[in-house]
Amino acid sequence: MNHKSGFNPLSRTSAHRRAMSRNMVTSLFRFERITTTSAKAKEVRRAAEKLITRGKVDSVHNRRVAAKFIQDEKILNKLFTEIGPRMKERNGGYTRILKLGFRQGDAADVVILELVDYKLPTKDESEKTKKTSSKKAATASDAEK
């Protein structure tokens, strides 16, 4: 029997699997919510949860270990300054998988992988971002004149 041994190779070479995992974890931390297949989400969740656990304690060693996996400096900073401290009180279970259904083309299980404390943007927040972006555009055009 194959109970709890190993991992899902996802029909990919080790280099492809590693690159895909790194990219998906980085996207998860950047957007805090990604849509993917069920099998990929379950594999990415393993890596993401370990990194969030590292992110709870901001030390040089933890940053270096996380930097091996996350190449983007801004996302690495976000992990240690925003995501890690938010999850300080949790003892695990930092991510959630929500089932969406089946994909049209190949009938693959599609899910949403998100951080547990993810909040959907409300209309008020989206209006604020539109206003601030329009103000920035207006100040940039004034600066050009």
N, CA, C and O atoms as a DFTB+ gen file, in Angstrom:
580 C
 N C O
     1  1       0.835      -1.192       0.000
     2  2       0.000       0.000       0.000
     3  2       0.870       1.242       0.000
     4  3       2.020       1.214       0.439
     5  1       0.307       2.329      -0.498
     6  2       1.071       3.546      -0.705
     7  2       0.552       4.665       0.203
     8  3       0.376       5.795      -0.250
     9  1       0.309       4.362       1.469
    10  2      -0.273       5.354       2.359
    11  2       0.743       6.399       2.788
    12  3       1.783       6.066       3.358
    13  1       0.444       7.658       2.515
    14  2       1.230       8.798       2.993
    15  2       2.714       8.702       2.662
    16  3       3.539       9.230       3.409
    17  1       3.072       8.054       1.579
    18  2       4.482       7.979       1.228
    19  2       4.746       8.832      -0.008
    20  3       4.044       8.716      -1.013
    21  1       5.751       9.682       0.073
    22  2       6.161      10.452      -1.084
    23  2       5.267      11.623      -1.386
    24  3       4.704      12.249      -0.488
    25  1       5.141      11.913      -2.677
    26  2       4.426      13.085      -3.146
    27  2       3.850      12.769      -4.509
    28  3       4.105      11.704      -5.071
    29  1       3.076      13.694      -5.036
    30  2       2.476      13.532      -6.356
    31  2       3.400      14.162      -7.392
    32  3       3.583      15.380      -7.379
    33  1       3.995      13.363      -8.300
    34  2       4.909      13.935      -9.291
    35  2       4.214      14.748     -10.378
    36  3       4.889      15.422     -11.156
    37  1       2.891      14.705     -10.453
    38  2       2.103      15.519     -11.380
    39  2       2.496      15.319     -12.841
    40  3       2.290      16.215     -13.659
    41  1       3.047      14.179     -13.175
    42  2       3.449      13.848     -14.555
    43  2       4.400      14.883     -15.137
    44  3       4.284      15.251     -16.306
    45  1       5.333      15.348     -14.332
    46  2       6.302      16.347     -14.765
    47  2       7.697      15.930     -14.329
    48  3       7.866      15.131     -13.408
    49  1       8.699      16.488     -15.012
    50  2      10.067      16.235     -14.585
    51  2      10.317      16.985     -13.273
    52  3       9.557      17.882     -12.910
    53  1      11.367      16.616     -12.581
    54  2      11.621      17.241     -11.277
    55  2      11.894      18.734     -11.421
    56  3      11.459      19.518     -10.578
    57  1      12.602      19.143     -12.469
    58  2      12.899      20.556     -12.666
    59  2      11.621      21.348     -12.956
    60  3      11.427      22.442     -12.427
    61  1      10.755      20.784     -13.799
    62  2       9.492      21.448     -14.127
    63  2       8.606      21.541     -12.892
    64  3       7.979      22.570     -12.641
    65  1       8.561      20.462     -12.129
    66  2       7.733      20.419     -10.927
    67  2       8.225      21.456      -9.902
    68  3       7.419      22.147      -9.279
    69  1       9.523      21.556      -9.737
    70  2      10.086      22.495      -8.777
    71  2       9.814      23.940      -9.213
    72  3       9.431      24.777      -8.396
    73  1      10.013      24.226     -10.496
    74  2       9.766      25.578     -11.006
    75  2       8.288      25.945     -10.876
    76  3       7.952      27.061     -10.481
    77  1       7.414      25.007     -11.208
    78  2       5.983      25.266     -11.128
    79  2       5.569      25.518      -9.679
    80  3       4.768      26.413      -9.404
    81  1       6.105      24.744      -8.772
    82  2       5.779      24.906      -7.363
    83  2       6.243      26.264      -6.847
    84  3       5.510      26.937      -6.123
    85  1       7.446      26.665      -7.212
    86  2       7.968      27.955      -6.788
    87  2       7.116      29.095      -7.339
    88  3       6.799      30.042      -6.620
    89  1       6.747      29.002      -8.610
    90  2       5.931      30.042      -9.230
    91  2       4.556      30.142      -8.585
    92  3       4.048      31.239      -8.352
    93  1       3.957      28.989      -8.299
    94  2       2.612      28.999      -7.733
    95  2       2.618      29.501      -6.289
    96  3       1.701      30.213      -5.880
    97  1       3.637      29.140      -5.520
    98  2       3.728      29.635      -4.145
    99  2       3.932      31.145      -4.149
   100  3       3.328      31.861      -3.351
   101  1       4.788      31.628      -5.052
   102  2       5.012      33.074      -5.162
   103  2       3.717      33.787      -5.537
   104  3       3.408      34.843      -4.984
   105  1       2.956      33.217      -6.474
   106  2       1.675      33.813      -6.867
   107  2       0.678      33.785      -5.713
   108  3      -0.083      34.733      -5.518
   109  1       0.687      32.698      -4.954
   110  2      -0.216      32.600      -3.806
   111  2       0.082      33.697      -2.795
   112  3      -0.838      34.321      -2.266
   113  1       1.351      33.935      -2.524
   114  2       1.710      34.971      -1.564
   115  2       1.462      36.368      -2.138
   116  3       1.127      37.288      -1.392
   117  1       1.623      36.537      -3.451
   118  2       1.403      37.852      -4.065
   119  2      -0.079      38.209      -4.053
   120  3      -0.452      39.296      -3.611
   121  1      -0.920      37.305      -4.534
   122  2      -2.347      37.607      -4.687
   123  2      -3.199      37.071      -3.548
   124  3      -4.359      37.461      -3.408
   125  1      -2.640      36.181      -2.728
   126  2      -3.297      35.546      -1.592
   127  2      -4.456      34.653      -2.009
   128  3      -5.194      34.157      -1.157
   129  1      -4.622      34.446      -3.302
   130  2      -5.682      33.567      -3.809
   131  2      -5.358      33.202      -5.247
   132  3      -5.159      34.089      -6.077
   133  1      -5.302      31.901      -5.558
   134  2      -5.041      31.464      -6.931
   135  2      -6.026      30.367      -7.305
   136  3      -6.549      29.660      -6.443
   137  1      -6.268      30.237      -8.592
   138  2      -7.136      29.188      -9.125
   139  2      -6.267      28.190      -9.877
   140  3      -5.471      28.574     -10.734
   141  1      -6.418      26.915      -9.557
   142  2      -5.599      25.875     -10.165
   143  2      -6.328      24.541     -10.063
   144  3      -7.472      24.483      -9.612
   145  1      -5.661      23.472     -10.483
   146  2      -6.277      22.156     -10.375
   147  2      -6.113      21.627      -8.956
   148  3      -5.271      22.101      -8.195
   149  1      -6.917      20.655      -8.621
   150  2      -6.922      20.106      -7.272
   151  2      -5.576      19.474      -6.904
   152  3      -5.067      19.702      -5.807
   153  1      -5.003      18.690      -7.807
   154  2      -3.744      18.006      -7.515
   155  2      -2.607      19.000      -7.303
   156  3      -1.798      18.838      -6.390
   157  1      -2.548      20.026      -8.147
   158  2      -1.497      21.036      -8.000
   159  2      -1.677      21.805      -6.695
   160  3      -0.701      22.091      -6.001
   161  1      -2.909      22.136      -6.364
   162  2      -3.174      22.901      -5.141
   163  2      -2.728      22.131      -3.908
   164  3      -2.162      22.708      -2.980
   165  1      -2.980      20.834      -3.899
   166  2      -2.601      20.025      -2.739
   167  2      -1.087      19.943      -2.583
   168  3      -0.584      19.892      -1.461
   169  1      -0.360      19.928      -3.692
   170  2       1.100      19.902      -3.626
   171  2       1.659      21.270      -3.256
   172  3       2.602      21.359      -2.471
   173  1       1.092      22.328      -3.807
   174  2       1.570      23.678      -3.522
   175  2       1.293      24.037      -2.069
   176  3       2.082      24.737      -1.434
   177  1       0.181      23.560      -1.550
   178  2      -0.186      23.851      -0.163
   179  2       0.889      23.358       0.802
   180  3       1.183      24.025       1.794
   181  1       1.478      22.193       0.518
   182  2       2.524      21.646       1.396
   183  2       3.697      22.614       1.516
   184  3       4.174      22.892       2.616
   185  1       4.154      23.122       0.380
   186  2       5.292      24.039       0.385
   187  2       4.912      25.380       1.009
   188  3       5.692      25.950       1.773
   189  1       3.729      25.884       0.692
   190  2       3.304      27.197       1.182
   191  2       3.171      27.191       2.702
   192  3       3.577      28.148       3.361
   193  1       2.617      26.141       3.256
   194  2       2.420      26.088       4.703
   195  2       3.757      26.055       5.427
   196  3       3.899      26.677       6.480
   197  1       4.728      25.350       4.890
   198  2       6.052      25.308       5.514
   199  2       6.705      26.688       5.476
   200  3       7.352      27.097       6.440
   201  1       6.537      27.404       4.368
   202  2       7.122      28.744       4.259
   203  2       6.437      29.740       5.188
   204  3       7.095      30.610       5.759
   205  1       5.125      29.618       5.343
   206  2       4.416      30.520       6.253
   207  2       4.867      30.270       7.688
   208  3       5.011      31.211       8.469
   209  1       5.089      29.014       8.034
   210  2       5.603      28.698       9.363
   211  2       6.966      29.356       9.569
   212  3       7.242      29.885      10.646
   213  1       7.815      29.324       8.547
   214  2       9.106      30.017       8.623
   215  2       8.895      31.525       8.755
   216  3       9.634      32.195       9.476
   217  1       7.895      32.055       8.064
   218  2       7.645      33.490       8.049
   219  2       7.140      34.045       9.358
   220  3       7.144      35.261       9.554
   221  1       6.705      33.181      10.263
   222  2       6.207      33.641      11.555
   223  2       7.332      34.172      12.441
   224  3       7.099      35.032      13.290
   225  1       8.556      33.662      12.248
   226  2       9.714      34.128      13.012
   227  2      10.693      34.766      12.034
   228  3      11.285      34.076      11.204
   229  1      10.860      36.068      12.132
   230  2      11.722      36.799      11.197
   231  2      13.170      36.751      11.680
   232  3      13.597      37.569      12.495
   233  1      13.910      35.778      11.160
   234  2      15.334      35.674      11.479
   235  2      16.108      35.555      10.169
   236  3      15.533      35.280       9.116
   237  1      17.407      35.766      10.251
   238  2      18.244      35.689       9.056
   239  2      18.180      34.280       8.472
   240  3      18.076      34.115       7.256
   241  1      18.241      33.271       9.331
   242  2      18.212      31.891       8.854
   243  2      16.904      31.588       8.126
   244  3      16.916      31.012       7.038
   245  1      15.776      31.974       8.725
   246  2      14.482      31.711       8.097
   247  2      14.344      32.453       6.774
   248  3      13.770      31.920       5.824
   249  1      14.858      33.665       6.699
   250  2      14.804      34.415       5.444
   251  2      15.626      33.724       4.359
   252  3      15.200      33.652       3.206
   253  1      16.786      33.222       4.720
   254  2      17.629      32.554       3.733
   255  2      17.015      31.254       3.258
   256  3      17.092      30.934       2.071
   257  1      16.409      30.501       4.157
   258  2      15.750      29.252       3.761
   259  2      14.580      29.557       2.827
   260  3      14.393      28.871       1.823
   261  1      13.794      30.583       3.154
   262  2      12.657      30.960       2.308
   263  2      13.129      31.532       0.979
   264  3      12.477      31.335      -0.046
   265  1      14.261      32.242       0.986
   266  2      14.781      32.853      -0.246
   267  2      15.237      31.808      -1.243
   268  3      15.295      32.091      -2.439
   269  1      15.561      30.611      -0.787
   270  2      15.895      29.522      -1.713
   271  2      14.686      29.155      -2.560
   272  3      14.822      28.728      -3.707
   273  1      13.507      29.326      -1.984
   274  2      12.278      28.924      -2.670
   275  2      11.604      30.089      -3.365
   276  3      11.074      29.922      -4.463
   277  1      11.610      31.271      -2.753
   278  2      10.934      32.450      -3.305
   279  2      12.000      33.382      -3.867
   280  3      12.823      33.905      -3.114
   281  1      11.996      33.594      -5.174
   282  2      13.018      34.403      -5.821
   283  2      12.718      35.900      -5.764
   284  3      13.640      36.715      -5.792
   285  1      11.442      36.269      -5.684
   286  2      11.041      37.672      -5.712
   287  2      11.247      38.313      -4.339
   288  3      10.661      37.875      -3.348
   289  1      12.071      39.336      -4.289
   290  2      12.433      39.984      -3.016
   291  2      11.221      40.641      -2.355
   292  3      11.092      40.607      -1.131
   293  1      10.332      41.239      -3.152
   294  2       9.154      41.903      -2.588
   295  2       8.221      40.894      -1.928
   296  3       7.672      41.149      -0.856
   297  1       8.050      39.753      -2.576
   298  2       7.163      38.725      -2.031
   299  2       7.780      38.114      -0.778
   300  3       7.072      37.801       0.179
   301  1       9.099      37.944      -0.785
   302  2       9.790      37.435       0.396
   303  2       9.592      38.392       1.574
   304  3       9.339      37.961       2.698
   305  1       9.709      39.682       1.305
   306  2       9.461      40.689       2.333
   307  2       8.029      40.628       2.834
   308  3       7.780      40.723       4.036
   309  1       7.085      40.468       1.907
   310  2       5.670      40.396       2.280
   311  2       5.415      39.193       3.181
   312  3       4.628      39.273       4.124
   313  1       6.084      38.077       2.889
   314  2       5.914      36.873       3.705
   315  2       6.308      37.144       5.151
   316  3       5.606      36.728       6.073
   317  1       7.419      37.834       5.357
   318  2       7.920      38.041       6.715
   319  2       7.324      39.259       7.408
   320  3       7.311      39.307       8.638
   321  1       6.831      40.242       6.665
   322  2       6.297      41.449       7.304
   323  2       4.778      41.458       7.408
   324  3       4.234      42.074       8.324
   325  1       4.075      40.787       6.490
   326  2       2.609      40.813       6.513
   327  2       1.998      39.442       6.808
   328  3       1.241      39.289       7.766
   329  1       2.327      38.453       5.988
   330  2       1.660      37.151       6.081
   331  2       2.042      36.415       7.363
   332  3       1.167      35.918       8.072
   333  1       3.333      36.340       7.666
   334  2       3.795      35.637       8.866
   335  2       3.185      36.192      10.149
   336  3       2.621      35.430      10.934
   337  1       3.284      37.506      10.383
   338  2       2.687      38.069      11.600
   339  2       1.166      37.889      11.684
   340  3       0.622      37.746      12.780
   341  1       0.473      37.896      10.532
   342  2      -0.981      37.675      10.551
   343  2      -1.317      36.275      11.031
   344  3      -2.358      36.061      11.653
   345  1      -0.437      35.316      10.742
   346  2      -0.695      33.919      11.087
   347  2      -0.058      33.520      12.422
   348  3      -0.012      32.336      12.757
   349  1       0.427      34.491      13.175
   350  2       1.185      34.239      14.405
   351  2       0.421      33.341      15.381
   352  3       1.018      32.461      16.001
   353  1      -0.872      33.549      15.523
   354  2      -1.664      32.813      16.509
   355  2      -2.086      31.420      16.032
   356  3      -2.530      30.597      16.832
   357  1      -1.948      31.157      14.731
   358  2      -2.368      29.862      14.184
   359  2      -1.266      28.828      14.338
   360  3      -0.083      29.157      14.256
   361  1      -1.653      27.584      14.559
   362  2      -0.694      26.492      14.683
   363  2      -0.643      25.641      13.429
   364  3      -0.258      24.474      13.497
   365  1      -1.011      26.182      12.312
   366  2      -1.029      25.442      11.057
   367  2      -2.352      25.681      10.362
   368  3      -3.209      26.399      10.878
   369  1      -2.523      25.085       9.195
   370  2      -3.769      25.273       8.463
   371  2      -3.913      26.692       7.966
   372  3      -4.944      27.332       8.174
   373  1      -2.866      27.190       7.300
   374  2      -2.876      28.573       6.843
   375  2      -3.595      28.749       5.519
   376  3      -3.931      29.873       5.149
   377  1      -3.838      27.661       4.795
   378  2      -4.467      27.748       3.480
   379  2      -5.785      26.991       3.463
   380  3      -6.053      26.143       4.313
   381  1      -6.593      27.324       2.475
   382  2      -7.911      26.702       2.315
   383  2      -8.077      26.354       0.844
   384  3      -7.637      27.098      -0.033
   385  1      -8.717      25.212       0.579
   386  2      -9.007      24.813      -0.799
   387  2     -10.521      24.791      -0.979
   388  3     -11.235      24.073      -0.279
   389  1     -10.994      25.592      -1.931
   390  2     -12.423      25.660      -2.248
   391  2     -12.650      25.066      -3.635
   392  3     -11.998      25.472      -4.597
   393  1     -13.557      24.119      -3.743
   394  2     -13.804      23.460      -5.022
   395  2     -14.697      24.332      -5.904
   396  3     -15.694      24.893      -5.450
   397  1     -14.305      24.428      -7.188
   398  2     -15.086      25.204      -8.140
   399  2     -15.900      24.333      -9.083
   400  3     -16.973      24.740      -9.529
   401  1     -15.411      23.153      -9.388
   402  2     -16.096      22.279     -10.335
   403  2     -15.097      21.664     -11.284
   404  3     -13.954      21.400     -10.911
   405  1     -15.523      21.438     -12.506
   406  2     -14.669      20.795     -13.494
   407  2     -14.368      21.744     -14.640
   408  3     -15.222      22.526     -15.056
   409  1     -13.139      21.667     -15.148
   410  2     -12.714      22.517     -16.252
   411  2     -13.357      22.033     -17.542
   412  3     -13.527      20.831     -17.745
   413  1     -13.711      22.962     -18.406
   414  2     -14.424      22.643     -19.643
   415  2     -13.631      21.726     -20.563
   416  3     -14.181      20.750     -21.074
   417  1     -12.356      22.014     -20.786
   418  2     -11.593      21.290     -21.792
   419  2     -11.253      19.861     -21.440
   420  3     -11.437      18.964     -22.262
   421  1     -10.752      19.624     -20.218
   422  2     -10.276      18.289     -19.875
   423  2     -10.938      17.709     -18.634
   424  3     -10.523      16.655     -18.150
   425  1     -11.952      18.373     -18.116
   426  2     -12.716      17.911     -16.958
   427  2     -11.844      17.739     -15.716
   428  3     -12.112      16.879     -14.878
   429  1     -10.799      18.563     -15.603
   430  2      -9.958      18.518     -14.412
   431  2     -10.666      19.235     -13.261
   432  3     -11.368      20.222     -13.478
   433  1     -10.480      18.741     -12.048
   434  2     -11.024      19.394     -10.859
   435  2     -10.357      20.748     -10.683
   436  3      -9.135      20.813     -10.543
   437  1     -11.124      21.827     -10.687
   438  2     -10.568      23.157     -10.512
   439  2     -10.931      23.651      -9.115
   440  3     -12.072      23.512      -8.673
   441  1      -9.943      24.231      -8.422
   442  2     -10.143      24.704      -7.060
   443  2      -9.541      26.098      -6.902
   444  3      -8.770      26.561      -7.742
   445  1      -9.908      26.743      -5.819
   446  2      -9.279      28.000      -5.413
   447  2      -8.431      27.682      -4.186
   448  3      -8.921      27.133      -3.200
   449  1      -7.166      28.033      -4.265
   450  2      -6.262      27.896      -3.122
   451  2      -6.048      29.300      -2.572
   452  3      -5.559      30.178      -3.282
   453  1      -6.412      29.515      -1.309
   454  2      -6.299      30.846      -0.737
   455  2      -5.807      30.778       0.695
   456  3      -5.919      29.748       1.360
   457  1      -5.265      31.885       1.157
   458  2      -4.880      31.988       2.559
   459  2      -6.153      32.088       3.390
   460  3      -7.146      32.664       2.946
   461  1      -6.123      31.532       4.585
   462  2      -7.326      31.426       5.405
   463  2      -7.922      32.789       5.729
   464  3      -9.145      32.929       5.759
   465  1      -7.088      33.797       5.972
   466  2      -7.607      35.106       6.346
   467  2      -7.834      36.021       5.155
   468  3      -7.886      37.241       5.312
   469  1      -7.971      35.445       3.959
   470  2      -8.207      36.241       2.747
   471  2      -9.586      36.883       2.812
   472  3     -10.573      36.220       3.132
   473  1      -9.650      38.164       2.511
   474  2     -10.923      38.882       2.477
   475  2     -11.200      39.313       1.045
   476  3     -10.330      39.879       0.384
   477  1     -12.400      39.049       0.568
   478  2     -12.782      39.491      -0.767
   479  2     -12.813      41.012      -0.806
   480  3     -13.297      41.649       0.130
   481  1     -12.296      41.599      -1.886
   482  2     -12.363      43.067      -1.980
   483  2     -13.816      43.518      -2.126
   484  3     -14.557      42.985      -2.953
   485  1     -14.215      44.490      -1.328
   486  2     -15.582      44.995      -1.386
   487  2     -15.661      46.133      -2.389
   488  3     -14.640      46.583      -2.910
   489  1     -16.865      46.593      -2.657
   490  2     -17.051      47.684      -3.619
   491  2     -16.375      48.954      -3.130
   492  3     -15.805      49.700      -3.926
   493  1     -16.433      49.207      -1.822
   494  2     -15.817      50.412      -1.269
   495  2     -14.311      50.409      -1.521
   496  3     -13.740      51.426      -1.915
   497  1     -13.669      49.255      -1.291
   498  2     -12.227      49.162      -1.491
   499  2     -11.856      49.331      -2.959
   500  3     -10.876      50.002      -3.283
   501  1     -12.647      48.716      -3.856
   502  2     -12.339      48.829      -5.278
   503  2     -12.524      50.268      -5.759
   504  3     -11.779      50.724      -6.627
   505  1     -13.502      50.987      -5.211
   506  2     -13.689      52.395      -5.574
   507  2     -12.515      53.237      -5.080
   508  3     -12.069      54.155      -5.768
   509  1     -12.014      52.915      -3.875
   510  2     -10.881      53.659      -3.329
   511  2      -9.646      53.466      -4.202
   512  3      -8.912      54.419      -4.465
   513  1      -9.418      52.241      -4.648
   514  2      -8.238      51.992      -5.478
   515  2      -8.364      52.713      -6.809
   516  3      -7.365      53.200      -7.339
   517  1      -9.567      52.791      -7.361
   518  2      -9.769      53.512      -8.615
   519  2      -9.493      55.002      -8.421
   520  3      -8.872      55.642      -9.270
   521  1      -9.962      55.549      -7.294
   522  2      -9.752      56.971      -7.030
   523  2      -8.274      57.281      -6.860
   524  3      -7.776      58.265      -7.408
   525  1      -7.568      56.439      -6.098
   526  2      -6.147      56.709      -5.867
   527  2      -5.348      56.553      -7.151
   528  3      -4.402      57.307      -7.376
   529  1      -5.703      55.600      -7.992
   530  2      -4.979      55.437      -9.255
   531  2      -5.260      56.611     -10.191
   532  3      -4.369      57.043     -10.923
   533  1      -6.478      57.126     -10.177
   534  2      -6.784      58.282     -11.027
   535  2      -6.072      59.537     -10.504
   536  3      -5.662      60.392     -11.290
   537  1      -5.924      59.649      -9.167
   538  2      -5.190      60.783      -8.599
   539  2      -3.721      60.706      -8.987
   540  3      -3.111      61.721      -9.327
   541  1      -3.152      59.507      -8.939
   542  2      -1.755      59.330      -9.314
   543  2      -1.542      59.693     -10.781
   544  3      -0.547      60.326     -11.131
   545  1      -2.477      59.292     -11.631
   546  2      -2.380      59.600     -13.048
   547  2      -2.470      61.122     -13.270
   548  3      -1.774      61.680     -14.118
   549  1      -3.328      61.766     -12.501
   550  2      -3.500      63.205     -12.641
   551  2      -2.230      63.942     -12.173
   552  3      -1.812      64.908     -12.811
   553  1      -1.629      63.503     -11.091
   554  2      -0.404      64.143     -10.612
   555  2       0.755      63.889     -11.556
   556  3       1.621      64.747     -11.726
   557  1       0.775      62.710     -12.174
   558  2       1.838      62.407     -13.133
   559  2       1.709      63.297     -14.364
   560  3       2.714      63.775     -14.891
   561  1       0.478      63.524     -14.829
   562  2       0.284      64.385     -16.004
   563  2       0.608      65.845     -15.668
   564  3       1.105      66.584     -16.518
   565  1       0.322      66.263     -14.414
   566  2       0.686      67.612     -13.974
   567  2       2.195      67.779     -13.925
   568  3       2.723      68.836     -14.269
   569  1       2.886      66.731     -13.496
   570  2       4.339      66.793     -13.388
   571  2       4.985      66.903     -14.783
   572  3       6.027      67.541     -14.938
   573  1       4.368      66.285     -15.777
   574  2       4.885      66.344     -17.143
   575  2       4.749      67.750     -17.722
   576  3       5.581      68.177     -18.522
   577  1       3.707      68.464     -17.320
   578  2       3.470      69.824     -17.853
   579  2       4.453      70.754     -17.219
   580  3       4.448      71.950     -17.511
